Amino acid sequence: MATSHDVLPAALAPPPADTDLPVVARRRPGRTAAAVLALLAAGLLLNSAAHNRAFQWDVVGQYLTSTAILHGLVLTLWLTAAVTALGFALGTLLAAARLSGNPVLAALSRGYVWVFRATPVLVQLLFWFNIGALYPTLSLGVPYGPELLSVKTVNLLGPTATAVVGLTLHEAAFAAEVVRAGILSVDQGQLEAAQSLGLRPARVLRRIVLPQAMRSIVPTAGNMLIGTLKGTSIVSVLAVHDLLFSAQLIYNQTYQVIPLLVVATLWYIAVTSVLSAGQYYVERYYARGAGRAAPPPTPLARLRTALGTVRREPAR
């Protein structure tokens, strides 16, 4: 005969092993309400932009692919690529000088970064644009001897060349700090192992340090690239025919300010989106073999994954 100790209450009895317990997600009413409000605000904003006649979307479509706008876009892309490449090349040299054991090179590199980071880029551009007031001519010759070559500064530095020089020198100061931080992020043991193998410093920097430092450099460099793309709009003060200046020339003639600004904005958004997607794949490339997780997927990658999951679901 079973005693009371042998019989457990039904509430305390363990469930059968073959019972499937439903998993109920935790309810988050605050998160749901915030999402609904955010979607409502976005919908109201899009509806206002679509029905506001001041935007003149027909004019936007007319000038979006016009010849003047496309020429300005090409110049903007060229300036971005040239300034980024030259800036990081000079910045890498400055970072190497800053980390070298030579106190003179380290001090000069530190002073360069200090000066160009402390002055606004517009001031630098205006300074280089008026460099002819300081040095009307540049000459090359034998010291205390005959002059071999002489050129007027006004003919040497036009608006576009001034923009390239000014933006490159400004970009190099920030790129030097980015590269220096990436180099410092490399494990010291890697450098000691390379030195034990008798590798030359230049080879160690090129084959061991920089490939590993790129994991830290690429995210910040990608942000700097996008910042440079938008920062090229400042060269419009020098009458350089970039994207913004081309839009300004058109609306100064047609007085359609808002539609032309929308045209420039749409092109900046489009190019920035392409650069952001490229940054993701570059980050994933340099993250190979690293212990940390890969960068988060882009919206396109998320959509592709969701579609693949839907296709693999069995029919019920």
C-alpha positions as CSV (number, residue, x, y, z in Angstrom):
1,M,0.0,0.0,0.0
2,A,1.4,3.4,-1.0
3,T,2.0,5.9,1.7
4,S,1.5,9.6,1.5
5,H,5.3,10.1,1.0
6,D,5.1,8.0,-2.2
7,V,2.5,10.1,-3.8
8,L,3.6,13.6,-5.1
9,P,1.1,16.4,-5.7
10,A,0.2,16.9,-9.4
11,A,1.8,20.4,-9.3
12,L,5.2,19.0,-8.1
13,A,5.2,15.9,-10.4
14,P,7.8,16.2,-13.3
15,P,6.2,16.5,-16.7
16,P,6.5,13.5,-19.1
17,A,9.7,13.3,-21.1
18,D,7.9,13.4,-24.4
19,T,5.9,16.5,-23.7
20,D,6.8,19.6,-25.9
21,L,6.8,22.7,-23.8
22,P,5.8,25.8,-25.7
23,V,8.4,28.6,-25.8
24,V,6.7,31.9,-25.3
25,A,8.6,35.1,-26.2
26,R,8.8,37.8,-23.6
27,R,6.4,40.6,-24.2
28,R,7.9,44.0,-24.7
29,P,5.1,46.5,-25.0
30,G,7.5,49.5,-24.7
31,R,9.6,48.3,-27.6
32,T,6.5,47.6,-29.7
33,A,5.1,51.1,-29.0
34,A,8.4,52.7,-29.8
35,A,8.6,50.9,-33.1
36,V,5.0,51.9,-34.0
37,L,5.7,55.5,-33.2
38,A,8.9,55.5,-35.2
39,L,7.2,54.0,-38.2
40,L,4.4,56.5,-37.9
41,A,6.9,59.4,-37.8
42,A,8.8,58.0,-40.8
43,G,5.5,57.6,-42.7
44,L,4.4,61.2,-41.9
45,L,7.8,62.5,-43.0
46,L,7.8,60.6,-46.3
47,N,4.2,61.7,-47.0
48,S,5.1,65.3,-46.3
49,A,8.1,65.1,-48.7
50,A,6.1,63.4,-51.4
51,H,3.2,65.9,-51.3
52,N,5.1,69.1,-50.6
53,R,5.2,71.0,-53.9
54,A,8.2,73.0,-52.8
55,F,10.4,70.0,-53.5
56,Q,9.4,70.1,-57.2
57,W,10.2,66.4,-57.8
58,D,9.7,66.9,-61.6
59,V,12.5,69.4,-61.6
60,V,14.6,67.0,-59.5
61,G,14.1,64.2,-62.0
62,Q,15.0,66.6,-64.8
63,Y,18.4,67.6,-63.4
64,L,19.3,64.4,-61.6
65,T,21.2,63.1,-64.7
66,S,21.9,66.3,-66.4
67,T,25.3,66.8,-67.9
68,A,26.5,69.5,-65.5
69,I,25.5,67.5,-62.5
70,L,27.2,64.4,-63.7
71,H,30.4,66.3,-64.5
72,G,30.4,67.7,-61.0
73,L,29.8,64.2,-59.6
74,V,32.7,62.8,-61.5
75,L,35.0,65.6,-60.2
76,T,33.7,65.0,-56.7
77,L,34.5,61.3,-57.0
78,W,37.9,62.0,-58.4
79,L,38.7,64.4,-55.6
80,T,37.6,61.9,-53.0
81,A,39.8,59.1,-54.5
82,A,42.8,61.3,-55.0
83,V,42.7,63.0,-51.6
84,T,42.1,59.7,-49.8
85,A,44.9,57.8,-51.5
86,L,47.4,60.7,-51.2
87,G,46.3,61.5,-47.6
88,F,46.8,57.9,-46.4
89,A,50.1,57.5,-48.2
90,L,51.4,60.6,-46.5
91,G,49.7,59.7,-43.2
92,T,51.4,56.2,-43.2
93,L,54.8,57.9,-43.6
94,L,54.0,60.3,-40.8
95,A,52.8,57.5,-38.5
96,A,56.0,55.5,-39.2
97,A,58.1,58.6,-38.4
98,R,56.1,59.1,-35.2
99,L,56.8,55.6,-34.1
100,S,60.4,55.5,-35.2
101,G,63.3,55.8,-32.7
102,N,64.5,59.0,-34.4
103,P,63.5,61.9,-32.1
104,V,63.7,64.5,-34.9
105,L,61.4,62.6,-37.2
106,A,59.0,61.9,-34.3
107,A,58.9,65.6,-33.3
108,L,58.3,66.8,-36.8
109,S,55.5,64.3,-37.3
110,R,53.9,65.3,-34.1
111,G,54.2,69.0,-35.0
112,Y,52.6,68.4,-38.4
113,V,49.7,66.5,-36.9
114,W,49.2,69.2,-34.3
115,V,49.2,72.1,-36.8
116,F,46.9,70.6,-39.4
117,R,44.4,69.1,-36.8
118,A,44.2,72.5,-35.0
119,T,43.2,74.6,-38.0
120,P,39.9,74.4,-39.9
121,V,40.0,72.9,-43.4
122,L,38.4,76.0,-44.9
123,V,41.2,78.2,-43.5
124,Q,43.8,75.8,-44.9
125,L,42.2,75.9,-48.4
126,L,42.0,79.7,-48.4
127,F,45.6,79.9,-47.3
128,W,46.8,77.6,-50.1
129,F,44.6,79.5,-52.6
130,N,46.4,82.7,-51.6
131,I,49.9,81.2,-51.4
132,G,50.9,83.4,-54.3
133,A,50.9,86.4,-51.9
134,L,53.7,84.8,-49.9
135,Y,55.7,83.1,-52.7
136,P,54.9,84.7,-56.1
137,T,57.4,82.4,-57.8
138,L,59.0,79.0,-57.1
139,S,62.4,78.4,-58.5
140,L,64.8,75.5,-58.7
141,G,68.6,76.0,-59.1
142,V,72.0,75.6,-57.6
143,P,72.5,77.1,-54.2
144,Y,74.2,80.4,-54.5
145,G,74.4,79.7,-58.3
146,P,72.3,80.0,-61.4
147,E,68.6,79.5,-61.5
148,L,67.5,76.5,-63.6
149,L,63.7,76.6,-63.4
150,S,61.2,79.2,-62.3
151,V,57.4,79.1,-62.3
152,K,54.7,81.5,-61.1
153,T,52.7,80.1,-58.2
154,V,49.5,81.5,-59.8
155,N,50.0,79.3,-62.8
156,L,51.1,76.3,-60.7
157,L,48.2,76.1,-58.2
158,G,44.8,76.6,-59.8
159,P,41.5,76.0,-57.9
160,T,41.5,72.3,-58.5
161,A,45.2,71.8,-57.6
162,T,44.7,73.9,-54.5
163,A,41.8,71.8,-53.4
164,V,43.8,68.6,-53.9
165,V,46.8,70.0,-51.9
166,G,44.8,71.5,-49.1
167,L,42.5,68.5,-48.6
168,T,45.4,66.0,-48.9
169,L,47.5,67.8,-46.2
170,H,44.5,68.0,-43.9
171,E,43.5,64.4,-44.5
172,A,47.1,63.2,-43.9
173,A,47.1,64.6,-40.3
174,F,44.1,62.5,-39.4
175,A,45.2,59.5,-41.4
176,A,48.5,59.5,-39.5
177,E,46.7,59.0,-36.2
178,V,44.5,56.3,-37.6
179,V,47.4,54.4,-39.0
180,R,49.4,54.9,-35.8
181,A,46.6,53.5,-33.7
182,G,46.3,50.5,-36.0
183,I,50.0,49.8,-35.8
184,L,49.9,50.0,-32.0
185,S,47.1,47.5,-31.9
186,V,49.3,44.8,-33.3
187,D,50.6,42.3,-30.7
188,Q,54.1,43.0,-29.6
189,G,54.9,39.3,-29.9
190,Q,54.5,39.5,-33.6
191,L,57.2,42.1,-33.9
192,E,59.5,40.2,-31.6
193,A,59.0,37.1,-33.7
194,A,59.8,39.0,-36.9
195,Q,62.9,40.5,-35.4
196,S,64.0,37.0,-34.3
197,L,63.8,35.9,-37.9
198,G,66.1,38.8,-39.0
199,L,63.5,40.5,-41.2
200,R,64.2,44.1,-42.1
201,P,62.0,46.8,-40.5
202,A,60.5,47.8,-43.9
203,R,59.6,44.2,-44.6
204,V,58.1,43.7,-41.2
205,L,56.0,46.9,-41.6
206,R,54.8,45.8,-45.1
207,R,54.2,42.1,-44.6
208,I,53.4,41.7,-40.9
209,V,52.3,44.9,-39.2
210,L,50.1,46.6,-41.8
211,P,48.0,43.5,-42.7
212,Q,47.1,43.0,-39.1
213,A,46.7,46.7,-38.4
214,M,44.2,46.9,-41.2
215,R,41.6,45.3,-38.9
216,S,41.6,48.4,-36.8
217,I,42.4,50.9,-39.6
218,V,39.6,49.9,-42.1
219,P,36.5,50.9,-40.0
220,T,37.9,54.4,-39.2
221,A,39.3,54.8,-42.7
222,G,35.9,54.0,-44.1
223,N,34.4,56.7,-42.0
224,M,37.1,59.1,-43.1
225,L,36.5,58.2,-46.8
226,I,32.8,59.1,-46.4
227,G,33.7,62.3,-44.5
228,T,36.1,63.2,-47.4
229,L,33.4,62.7,-49.9
230,K,31.1,65.1,-48.1
231,G,34.0,67.4,-47.2
232,T,34.8,68.0,-50.9
233,S,31.7,70.2,-51.0
234,I,33.8,72.8,-49.2
235,V,35.9,73.4,-52.4
236,S,32.9,75.2,-53.9
237,V,34.2,78.3,-52.2
238,L,37.2,78.1,-54.6
239,A,34.9,77.8,-57.6
240,V,35.9,74.2,-58.2
241,H,33.1,72.6,-60.3
242,D,32.3,69.8,-57.9
243,L,28.8,68.4,-57.4
244,L,27.6,71.1,-55.0
245,F,29.1,74.0,-57.1
246,S,27.4,72.6,-60.3
247,A,24.1,72.6,-58.5
248,Q,24.7,76.1,-57.3
249,L,25.5,77.3,-60.8
250,I,22.2,75.9,-62.0
251,Y,20.0,77.3,-59.3
252,N,21.7,80.7,-59.6
253,Q,20.3,80.8,-63.1
254,T,16.9,79.1,-62.6
255,Y,16.2,80.2,-58.9
256,Q,15.1,76.6,-58.2
257,V,17.2,76.3,-55.0
258,I,15.4,73.4,-53.2
259,P,15.2,71.0,-56.1
260,L,18.8,71.4,-57.0
261,L,19.9,70.9,-53.4
262,V,17.8,67.7,-53.3
263,V,19.6,66.6,-56.5
264,A,23.0,67.0,-54.8
265,T,21.7,65.3,-51.6
266,L,20.4,62.3,-53.5
267,W,23.8,61.8,-55.2
268,Y,25.7,62.1,-52.0
269,I,23.4,59.6,-50.3
270,A,23.8,57.2,-53.3
271,V,27.6,57.3,-53.3
272,T,27.8,57.1,-49.5
273,S,25.6,54.0,-49.6
274,V,27.9,52.3,-52.1
275,L,30.9,53.2,-50.1
276,S,29.3,51.9,-46.9
277,A,28.6,48.6,-48.6
278,G,32.2,48.4,-49.8
279,Q,33.5,49.1,-46.4
280,Y,31.5,46.2,-45.0
281,Y,33.1,43.7,-47.4
282,V,36.6,45.1,-46.9
283,E,36.2,44.8,-43.1
284,R,35.0,41.2,-43.5
285,Y,38.1,40.5,-45.7
286,Y,40.6,41.7,-43.1
287,A,38.6,40.1,-40.3
288,R,39.5,36.6,-41.6
289,G,41.4,34.6,-39.0
290,A,40.6,37.0,-36.2
291,G,39.1,35.8,-33.0
292,R,36.4,38.5,-32.9
293,A,33.1,38.2,-34.7
294,A,32.7,39.5,-38.3
295,P,31.0,42.9,-38.8
296,P,27.2,42.9,-38.8
297,P,25.6,42.1,-42.1
298,T,24.3,44.9,-44.4
299,P,20.6,45.3,-45.0
300,L,21.1,43.5,-48.4
301,A,22.8,40.6,-46.7
302,R,20.0,40.4,-44.1
303,L,17.4,40.4,-46.9
304,R,19.3,37.6,-48.8
305,T,19.5,35.5,-45.6
306,A,15.8,36.0,-44.9
307,L,14.8,34.9,-48.4
308,G,17.1,31.9,-48.2
309,T,15.4,30.9,-44.9
310,V,11.9,31.2,-46.3
311,R,12.9,29.0,-49.3
312,R,14.3,26.3,-47.1
313,E,11.3,26.0,-44.8
314,P,9.4,22.8,-45.5
315,A,5.8,23.0,-46.6
316,R,3.2,22.2,-44.0
